Amino acid sequence: MTIIVLFGAPGSGKGTQGALIAEKYGFLHLSTGLMLRDEVKKGSELGKEIDKYISKGDLVPNEMMCSILKEELNIYINEKGIIFDGFPRTISQAEFLDIILKENGLKIDLMVDIQADEDILIKRLIKRGTMSHRSDDTHDTILKRLKIYEKETKPIIDYYKKTNRYNSVVSINSIEDTFENIVNLIEHIEM
Ligand code: AMP
């Protein structure tokens, strides 16, 4: 199974690129944000708990997130590939992912950081908010999520750099340009 981690700030285009990769390669697109929002929609006890964090723009606590992810991974273990979109978001999640993949005889085959400047991210997220009606795409929550990204998520970059697994593409031109650059990286995965 091929494991791809799409990394990047909110609004960097992980969701869009994840869907395109999934379509081209027949991999499963595992967006933790989408997964959590689905649980909230169900109205379950877990969903209610999750909503407290998401609606404020906070990260769901590591322990809760990791146990949800572990269950999901068990379901999809026979897929041709999995694209992680939105996970890991903290160093401890990155460590957890390595451990859980290893337990299943797997490893990250490609990690890609999709980079975009903050002013572009803010513009995209505000535009998305007017269309998607996501509870966390409001101006203040967007700024908070970007702050949390800088503090909690960005340090993961070093974690992958130290282990020579870091790759990046810039997402400033078209969706197609970014996709082409990612496909280039996927085509060079050593199997
Ligand atoms: P996203 O759709 O990836 O922007 O995620 C939306 C929200 O879901 C985030 O702002 C967090 O509240 C929550 N979330 C998604 N992935 C994670 C994660 N790996 N760890 C903690 N919270 C997450």
Residues whose N, C-alpha, C, O or C-beta is under 5 A from the ligand:
A	BS01	AMP	P10 T32 G33 L34 L36 Y53 I54 G57 D58 L59 V60 M65 D85 G86 F87 P88 R89
